[in-house]
């Protein structure tokens, strides 16, 4: 057990020092393997095996279990940042190597409605083009509302907004089989619902794109 703890401590230090010298993209890619190695070492030691062997296996599982940040993903991120500049749409790379688009309600949907607004369409057109160039990528579209109204109204409305976004993309050549949709209603706010500004932040659609290794 002492050997396992020592190995985990050393691996943590090496991971931290190595990541400090990496670019953001390299750091995100290395995280899965590093966490897998630490977990594998601990499991291997606790099971009576060798911590080193567990670390190697864990690193492989960690690297293969999540998403990768490929040149295609980086290119689509840059394209979407250019296409949405000044619109209020957030375009980021998540810690687990997904491309995230955070689209506020003043761009995407009118209050209480699920039909796509005209200024949202050019963004989705450009987004669909990037997705057609990366046919292996997976998509998740999540709709959100503010707390105005009841769950009986907000829950289906948030799902309808996600479905409208999916339908728009499929009409532009993106396979529906690649897209998962869900609605979270008002249950996952990112700001206070006590103010008009906070409610506007909470009315949003989030789109996640992930490319798996292999």
PAZAPA-4460 file (N, C-alpha, C; in steps of 0.05 Angstrom, whole numbers, plus 32768, in hexadecimal, padded with zeros to 4 digits):
% residues 214
    n_x    n_y    n_z   ca_x   ca_y   ca_z    c_x    c_y    c_z   seq   type   mol
   8010   7FE8   8000   8000   8000   8000   8011   8019   8000     1      X     A
   8028   8018   8010   8039   802F   8011   8045   8035   7FF5     2      X     A
   804B   801F   7FE6   8056   8023   7FCB   8041   802F   7FB9     3      X     A
   8028   8027   7FBC   8013   8032   7FAB   800F   804F   7FB1     4      X     A
   800F   8057   7FCB   800C   8073   7FD1   8023   8084   7FC7     5      X     A
   803B   8078   7FC9   8052   8087   7FBF   8051   808B   7FA1     6      X     A
   8048   8076   7F93   8046   8078   7F76   8031   808D   7F6E     7      X     A
   801A   808D   7F7C   8005   80A0   7F76   800F   80BD   7F7B     8      X     A
   801E   80C0   7F91   8028   80DB   7F97   803C   80E4   7F82     9      X     A
   804E   80D2   7F7A   8061   80D8   7F65   8053   80DE   7F4A    10      X     A
   803F   80CE   7F43   8031   80D2   7F2A   8022   80EC   7F2A    11      X     A
   8017   80F4   7F41   8009   810D   7F43   801C   8124   7F3E    12      X     A
   8034   8123   7F4B   8047   8138   7F47   8051   813A   7F2B    13      X     A
   8056   8123   7F1E   805F   8123   7F02   804A   812E   7EF0    14      X     A
   8031   8126   7EF5   801B   8130   7EE4   8018   814E   7EE6    15      X     A
   801A   8158   7EFF   8018   8175   7F03   802E   8184   7EF6    16      X     A
   8047   817A   7EF9   805E   8189   7EEE   805E   8187   7ED0    17      X     A
   8056   8170   7EC5   8055   816D   7EA8   803F   817F   7E9C    18      X     A
   8028   817F   7EA9   8012   818F   7E9E   8018   81AD   7E9E    19      X     A
   8028   81B5   7EB1   802F   81D2   7EB3   803E   81DB   7E9A    20      X     A
   804B   81C9   7E8C   805A   81D0   7E74   804C   81CA   7E5A    21      X     A
   8033   81C1   7E5C   8024   81BA   7E44   8012   81D1   7E3B    22      X     A
   800A   81D0   7E22   7FF5   81E2   7E19   7FDA   81D9   7E24    23      X     A
   7FC6   81E9   7E22   7FAB   81E2   7E2C   7FA2   81C8   7E1F    24      X     A
   7FA5   81C6   7E05   7F9C   81AE   7DF6   7FAA   8195   7E00    25      X     A
   7FC5   8196   7E03   7FD4   817F   7E0C   7FCC   8178   7E28    26      X     A
   7FC7   818C   7E39   7FC1   8187   7E55   7FA6   8179   7E57    27      X     A
   7F92   8182   7E47   7F78   8174   7E48   7F7B   8157   7E3F    28      X     A
   7F8B   8152   7E2A   7F8D   8137   7E20   7F9B   8125   7E34    29      X     A
   7FAE   812F   7E43   7FBE   811F   7E56   7FAE   8119   7E6F    30      X     A
   7F9A   8129   7E75   7F8C   8126   7E8F   7F7F   810A   7E92    31      X     A
   7F72   8100   7E7E   7F65   80E6   7E80   7F78   80D0   7E85    32      X     A
   7F8F   80D0   7E77   7FA3   80BC   7E7C   7FAF   80BE   7E97    33      X     A
   7FB4   80D6   7EA1   7FC0   80D9   7EBB   7FAE   80D0   7ED1    34      X     A
   7F94   80D8   7ED0   7F81   80CF   7EE4   7F7E   80B1   7EE3    35      X     A
   7F7D   80A6   7ECB   7F7B   8089   7EC9   7F93   807B   7ED5    36      X     A
   7FAB   8086   7ED2   7FC3   8079   7EDD   7FC1   8079   7EFB    37      X     A
   7FB9   8090   7F07   7FB7   8091   7F24   7FA3   807D   7F2F    38      X     A
   7F8B   807C   7F22   7F77   806A   7F2A   7F80   804D   7F27    39      X     A
   7F8D   8047   7F11   7F96   802C   7F0C   7FAB   8023   7F20    40      X     A
   7FBD   8035   7F27   7FD1   802E   7F3B   7FC4   8027   7F56    41      X     A
   7FB1   8037   7F5E   7FA4   8032   7F78   7F94   8018   7F77    42      X     A
   7F85   8013   7F61   7F76   7FFB   7F5F   7F88   7FE2   7F5E    43      X     A
   7F9E   7FE4   7F4F   7FB0   7FCE   7F4D   7FBC   7FC7   7F68    44      X     A
   7FC4   7FDB   7F77   7FD0   7FD5   7F91   7FBC   7FCA   7FA5    45      X     A
   7FA4   7FD5   7FA5   7F8F   7FCC   7FB8   7F87   7FAF   7FB2    46      X     A
   7F89   7FA8   7F98   7F81   7F8D   7F90   7F97   7F79   7F95    47      X     A
   7FAE   7F82   7F9F   7FC4   7F70   7FA4   7FD7   7F6D   7F8D    48      X     A
   7FD3   7F7D   7F78   7FE5   7F7C   7F61   7FFA   7F91   7F63    49      X     A
   8007   7F97   7F4C   801C   7FAB   7F4C   8010   7FC6   7F44    50      X     A
   8017   7FDA   7F54   800D   7FF5   7F4E   8015   7FFE   7F33    51      X     A
   802E   7FF7   7F2B   8037   8001   7F11   8027   7FF6   7EFA    52      X     A
   8020   7FDC   7EFB   8010   7FD0   7EE7   7FF4   7FDD   7EE6    53      X     A
   7FE9   7FE2   7EFD   7FCF   7FEF   7EFE   7FD0   800A   7EF2    54      X     A
   7FE6   8018   7EF6   7FE9   8033   7EEB   7FE9   8033   7ECD    55      X     A
   7FF7   801F   7EC1   7FF9   801D   7EA4   7FDD   8018   7E98    56      X     A
   7FCF   8004   7EA5   7FB4   7FFD   7E9B   7FA2   8015   7E9F    57      X     A
   7FA3   8022   7EB6   7F92   8039   7EBB   7F97   8050   7EA8    58      X     A
   7FB0   8054   7EA0   7FB6   806A   7E8D   7FA9   8064   7E73    59      X     A
   7FA9   804B   7E6A   7F9D   8044   7E51   7F7F   8048   7E52    60      X     A
   7F72   8040   7E68   7F56   8043   7E6A   7F4F   8061   7E6B    61      X     A
   7F5F   8071   7E7A   7F59   808D   7E7C   7F5B   809B   7E61    62      X     A
   7F6F   8093   7E51   7F73   80A0   7E37   7F5D   8099   7E24    63      X     A
   7F54   807F   7E25   7F40   8076   7E11   7F24   807C   7E1A    64      X     A
   7F1F   8082   7E33   7F04   8083   7E3D   7EF6   809D   7E37    65      X     A
   7F04   80B2   7E2E   7EF7   80CC   7E2A   7EFA   80D6   7E0E    66      X     A
   7EFB   80F0   7E0B   7EFC   80FD   7DF1   7F19   8106   7DEC    67      X     A
   7F1F   810A   7DD2   7F39   8115   7DCA   7F34   8130   7DBE    68      X     A
   7F49   8140   7DBE   7F47   815B   7DB1   7F58   815A   7D98    69      X     A
   7F4C   8155   7D82   7F5A   8152   7D68   7F5D   816C   7D5A    70      X     A
   7F6B   816C   7D44   7F6E   8184   7D34   7F53   818D   7D29    71      X     A
   7F41   8179   7D23   7F26   8180   7D1A   7F17   818F   7D2F    72      X     A
   7F19   8186   7D48   7F0B   8193   7D5E   7F16   81B0   7D62    73      X     A
   7F30   81B2   7D61   7F3C   81CD   7D65   7F33   81E0   7D4E    74      X     A
   7F32   81D5   7D36   7F2A   81E5   7D1F   7F0D   81EE   7D22    75      X     A
   7EFC   81DC   7D2B   7EE0   81E3   7D2E   7EDC   81F8   7D44    76      X     A
   7EEC   81F5   7D59   7EEB   8209   7D6F   7EF2   8224   7D65    77      X     A
   7F08   8226   7D55   7F10   8240   7D4B   7EFC   824C   7D37    78      X     A
   7EF0   823A   7D27   7EDC   8243   7D14   7EC4   824E   7D22    79      X     A
   7EBB   8240   7D38   7EA3   8249   7D46   7EA9   8262   7D56    80      X     A
   7EC1   8265   7D61   7EC8   827D   7D6F   7EC7   8295   7D5C    81      X     A
   7ED0   8291   7D43   7ECF   82A7   7D2F   7EB2   82AD   7D27    82      X     A
   7EA2   8297   7D24   7E87   829B   7D1B   7E75   82A8   7D30    83      X     A
   7E7C   82A5   7D49   7E6A   82AE   7D5F   7E76   82C7   7D6D    84      X     A
   7E8C   82D2   7D63   7E98   82E8   7D71   7E85   8300   7D74    85      X     A
   7E82   830A   7D8C   7E70   8320   7D91   7E53   8319   7D95    86      X     A
   7E4C   82FF   7D93   7E30   82F7   7D95   7E28   82F0   7DB2    87      X     A
   7E3B   82EB   7DC4   7E35   82E1   7DDE   7E35   82C3   7DE1    88      X     A
   7E39   82B5   7DCB   7E3C   8298   7DCB   7E57   8290   7DD6    89      X     A
   7E58   827E   7DEA   7E71   8275   7DF5   7E7A   825C   7DE6    90      X     A
   7E94   825C   7DDE   7EA0   8245   7DD0   7EB9   823D   7DDF    91      X     A
   7EB9   8226   7DEC   7ECF   821E   7DFD   7ED6   8200   7DF9    92      X     A
   7EEE   81F9   7E02   7EF6   81DD   7E04   7EF3   81D5   7E21    93      X     A
   7EE4   81C0   7E26   7EE0   81B7   7E41   7EF8   81A7   7E4C    94      X     A
   7EF8   81A2   7E66   7F0E   8194   7E72   7F11   8177   7E67    95      X     A
   7EFA   816C   7E5D   7EFC   8150   7E53   7EFB   8150   7E34    96      X     A
   7F05   8166   7E28   7F0A   8168   7E0B   7EF1   8167   7DFA    97      X     A
   7EDC   8174   7E04   7EC5   8179   7DF3   7EC4   8196   7DEB    98      X     A
   7EB9   819B   7DD3   7EB4   81B6   7DCA   7E98   81BE   7DD5    99      X     A
   7E97   81D4   7DE3   7E7D   81DD   7DEF   7E75   81F7   7DE3   100      X     A
   7E5C   81F8   7DDA   7E4F   8212   7DD1   7E39   8218   7DE6   101      X     A
   7E3B   822F   7DF2   7E27   8239   7E05   7E18   8250   7DF8   102      X     A
   7DFF   824B   7DF0   7DF0   825E   7DE0   7DDB   826B   7DF2   103      X     A
   7DDC   8285   7DF7   7DC8   8292   7E08   7DAE   8296   7DF9   104      X     A
   7D99   829C   7E09   7D7E   829D   7DFE   7D7A   82B4   7DEA   105      X     A
   7D89   82CA   7DED   7D84   82E0   7DDA   7D8F   82D9   7DBE   106      X     A
   7D9E   82C4   7DBC   7DA8   82BA   7DA2   7D96   82A3   7D98   107      X     A
   7D8E   8292   7DAA   7D83   8278   7DA2   7D64   8278   7DA0   108      X     A
   7D56   827D   7DB6   7D39   827A   7DB7   7D2C   8292   7DC6   109      X     A
   7D15   8299   7DBC   7D05   82AD   7DCA   7CF9   82A1   7DE3   110      X     A
   7CF1   82B2   7DF6   7CE6   82A9   7E0F   7CCD   8298   7E0B   111      X     A
   7CCE   8280   7E16   7CB7   826E   7E15   7CB3   8260   7DFA   112      X     A
   7CC7   8262   7DE8   7CC4   8256   7DCE   7CDC   8243   7DC8   113      X     A
   7CD7   8231   7DB5   7CEB   821D   7DAE   7CF3   821F   7D91   114      X     A
   7CE9   8233   7D82   7CF1   8236   7D66   7D0B   8247   7D65   115      X     A
   7D1D   823F   7D54   7D38   824C   7D53   7D36   8268   7D47   116      X     A
   7D42   827B   7D55   7D42   8297   7D4B   7D55   829A   7D33   117      X     A
   7D4F   82AF   7D24   7D5E   82B3   7D0B   7D7C   82B7   7D0F   118      X     A
   7D84   82C5   7D25   7DA0   82CA   7D29   7DAF   82B1   7D34   119      X     A
   7DA1   829C   7D3B   7DAD   8283   7D43   7DB4   8271   7D2B   120      X     A
   7DA5   8276   7D15   7DA9   8264   7CFE   7DC4   8265   7CF1   121      X     A
   7DD0   827D   7CED   7DEB   827D   7CE1   7E00   826F   7CF2   122      X     A
   7DFD   8271   7D0C   7E0F   8263   7D1E   7E0C   8245   7D1B   123      X     A
   7DF4   823B   7D1A   7DEF   821E   7D16   7DF8   8215   7CFA   124      X     A
   7DF5   8226   7CE6   7DFE   821F   7CCB   7E1C   821A   7CCB   125      X     A
   7E2B   822C   7CD7   7E48   8229   7CD9   7E50   8211   7CE9   126      X     A
   7E41   820D   7CFF   7E46   81F6   7D10   7E42   81DC   7D02   127      X     A
   7E2C   81DA   7CF3   7E26   81C1   7CE3   7E3C   81BC   7CCF   128      X     A
   7E47   81D0   7CC3   7E5C   81CC   7CAF   7E74   81BF   7CBD   129      X     A
   7E7C   81C9   7CD4   7E92   81BC   7CE3   7E8C   81A0   7CEB   130      X     A
   7E73   819A   7CF2   7E6C   817F   7CFA   7E6D   816C   7CE2   131      X     A
   7E65   8175   7CCB   7E67   8164   7CB3   7E84   815D   7CAC   132      X     A
   7E96   816E   7CB4   7EB3   8168   7CAF   7EBF   8157   7CC5   133      X     A
   7EB0   8151   7CD9   7EB9   813F   7CEF   7EA3   812B   7CF5   134      X     A
   7E9E   8118   7CE3   7E86   8106   7CE5   7E87   80F3   7CFD   135      X     A
   7E9E   80F0   7D09   7E9F   80DE   7D20   7E99   80EB   7D3B   136      X     A
   7E95   8105   7D3B   7E90   8113   7D54   7E74   810E   7D5F   137      X     A
   7E71   810D   7D79   7E58   8109   7D87   7E4E   8124   7D91   138      X     A
   7E33   8127   7D92   7E28   8141   7D9B   7E14   813C   7DB1   139      X     A
   7E14   814F   7DC4   7DFF   8150   7DD9   7DF4   816D   7DD9   140      X     A
   7DDA   816F   7DD7   7DCD   8189   7DD8   7DBA   818A   7DF0   141      X     A
   7DBF   819E   7E01   7DB0   819F   7E1A   7DA2   81BA   7E1C   142      X     A
   7D88   81BA   7E20   7D78   81D2   7E23   7D73   81D9   7E40   143      X     A
   7D73   81F3   7E46   7D6E   81FD   7E61   7D5A   8214   7E61   144      X     A
   7D4D   8218   7E77   7D3B   822F   7E7A   7D42   823D   7E95   145      X     A
   7D35   8254   7E99   7D37   8261   7EB3   7D21   8255   7EC5   146      X     A
   7D1E   8260   7EDD   7D0B   8254   7EF0   7CEE   825F   7EED   147      X     A
   7CEA   8272   7EDA   7CCF   827C   7ED6   7CBD   8266   7ECC   148      X     A
   7CA6   8263   7ED8   7C94   824E   7ED0   7C99   8235   7EE0   149      X     A
   7C8A   8220   7ED9   7C8C   8207   7EE8   7C9D   81F3   7ED9   150      X     A
   7CA5   81DD   7EE6   7CB4   81C8   7ED9   7CA3   81BB   7EC3   151      X     A
   7C89   81BB   7EC6   7C78   81B0   7EB1   7C7A   81BF   7E97   152      X     A
   7C81   81D8   7E99   7C86   81E9   7E81   7CA3   81E8   7E78   153      X     A
   7CB5   81EC   7E8C   7CD1   81F0   7E86   7CDF   81D7   7E7C   154      X     A
   7CD8   81C0   7E88   7CE6   81A7   7E81   7CE1   81A0   7E63   155      X     A
   7CC8   819F   7E5A   7CC4   8199   7E3D   7CCF   81AF   7E2B   156      X     A
   7CCD   81C9   7E34   7CD7   81DE   7E23   7CF5   81DC   7E1F   157      X     A
   7D04   81D5   7E33   7D21   81D3   7E30   7D28   81BC   7E1D   158      X     A
   7D19   81A6   7E1F   7D1E   8190   7E0C   7D16   8198   7DF0   159      X     A
   7D00   81A6   7DEC   7CF8   81AF   7DD2   7D0D   81C1   7DC5   160      X     A
   7D1A   81D1   7DD5   7D2F   81E2   7DCA   7D47   81D2   7DC0   161      X     A
   7D4E   81BE   7DD0   7D64   81AC   7DC8   7D5D   819D   7DAE   162      X     A
   7D44   8194   7DAD   7D3B   8185   7D95   7D3A   8197   7D7C   163      X     A
   7D32   81B0   7D80   7D32   81C3   7D69   7D4E   81C8   7D5E   164      X     A
   7D61   81C9   7D71   7D7D   81CD   7D68   7D87   81B4   7D5A   165      X     A
   7D80   819D   7D64   7D88   8184   7D56   7D7B   8183   7D3B   166      X     A
   7D62   8189   7D38   7D54   8187   7D1F   7D60   819A   7D0A   167      X     A
   7D68   81B1   7D13   7D74   81C5   7D01   7D8F   81B9   7CF6   168      X     A
   7D9E   81AD   7D08   7DB8   81A1   7CFF   7DB4   818A   7CEC   169      X     A
   7DA0   8179   7CF2   7D9C   8161   7CE1   7D92   816A   7CC5   170      X     A
   7D83   8180   7CC4   7D7A   818A   7CAA   7D92   8194   7C99   171      X     A
   7DA9   8198   7CA6   7DC1   81A2   7C98   7DD6   818C   7C97   172      X     A
   7DCE   8173   7C98   7DDF   815D   7C91   7DED   8150   7CA8   173      X     A
   7DE7   8157   7CC1   7DF3   814A   7CD8   7DE1   8132   7CE0   174      X     A
   7DED   811B   7CE3   7DDD   8103   7CE9   7DD0   8105   7D05   175      X     A
   7DB6   80FF   7D06   7DA8   80FF   7D20   7DB3   80EA   7D32   176      X     A
   7DBE   80D4   7D28   7DC9   80BF   7D38   7DE0   80C8   7D49   177      X     A
   7DED   80DE   7D42   7E04   80E9   7D51   7DFC   80FB   7D68   178      X     A
   7DE2   8102   7D6A   7DD9   8117   7D7C   7DC7   810C   7D92   179      X     A
   7DCE   8113   7DAB   7DBD   810E   7DC2   7DB2   8129   7DCB   180      X     A
   7D99   8129   7DD3   7D8C   8142   7DDD   7D80   813D   7DF8   181      X     A
   7D80   8152   7E08   7D73   8150   7E22   7D6B   816C   7E2A   182      X     A
   7D57   816E   7E3C   7D4E   8187   7E48   7D51   8187   7E66   183      X     A
   7D5D   819B   7E71   7D61   819C   7E8E   7D4E   81AF   7E9C   184      X     A
   7D3C   81BC   7E8D   7D2A   81CF   7E99   7D39   81E5   7EA7   185      X     A
   7D31   81EB   7EC0   7D3E   8200   7ECF   7D50   81F4   7EE5   186      X     A
   7D57   81DB   7EE3   7D64   81CC   7EF8   7D82   81D0   7EFA   187      X     A
   7D8E   81DC   7EE5   7DAB   81E0   7EE5   7DB2   81FD   7EDF   188      X     A
   7DAB   8210   7EF0   7DB0   822C   7EEA   7DCE   8232   7EEC   189      X     A
   7DD7   8246   7EDD   7DF2   824F   7EDE   7DF4   826B   7EEA   190      X     A
   7DDD   8276   7EF1   7DDB   8291   7EFD   7DC2   8292   7F0F   191      X     A
   7DBF   82A7   7F1E   7DA8   82AA   7F2F   7D8F   82B0   7F1F   192      X     A
   7D79   82A2   7F26   7D60   82A8   7F19   7D51   82BF   7F26   193      X     A
   7D5E   82CD   7F39   7D52   82E3   7F47   7D53   82FD   7F37   194      X     A
   7D63   82FE   7F22   7D66   8316   7F11   7D60   830F   7EF4   195      X     A
   7D58   8324   7EE5   7D53   8320   7EC8   7D6C   8317   7EBA   196      X     A
   7D83   8322   7EC2   7D9C   831B   7EB5   7DA3   82FE   7EBA   197      X     A
   7D9F   82F6   7ED3   7DA5   82DA   7EDA   7D93   82C6   7ECB   198      X     A
   7D79   82CD   7EC9   7D66   82BC   7EBB   7D6E   82BA   7E9D   199      X     A
   7D78   82D0   7E92   7D80   82CF   7E75   7D98   82BC   7E72   200      X     A
   7DAA   82BC   7E85   7DC1   82A9   7E83   7DB7   828C   7E85   201      X     A
   7DA3   8287   7E95   7D99   826C   7E99   7D8A   8261   7E81   202      X     A
   7D7D   8273   7E72   7D6F   826A   7E5A   7D84   8266   7E44   203      X     A
   7D8B   824E   7E3E   7DA2   8249   7E2C   7DA0   822D   7E20   204      X     A
   7DB0   8229   7E0C   7DB4   820F   7E00   7DD2   8209   7E00   205      X     A
   7DDA   81F2   7E09   7DF6   81E9   7E09   7DF9   81D3   7DF5   206      X     A
   7E0E   81D5   7DE5   7E15   81C0   7DD2   7E31   81B6   7DD7   207      X     A
   7E34   819C   7DDA   7E4D   818F   7DDF   7E54   817D   7DC8   208      X     A
   7E6D   817F   7DBF   7E77   816E   7DA9   7E90   815F   7DB3   209      X     A
   7E90   8145   7DB0   7EA7   8135   7DB9   7EAF   8121   7DA4   210      X     A
   7EC9   811E   7DA1   7ED5   810B   7D8E   7EE4   80F6   7D9E   211      X     A
   7EDC   80DD   7D9B   7EE9   80C7   7DAA   7F01   80BC   7D9B   212      X     A
   7F15   80B3   7DAA   7F2D   80A8   7D9E   7F26   808D   7D90   213      X     A
   7F33   8089   7D79   7F2F   8070   7D6B   7F18   8073   7D58   214      X     A
***
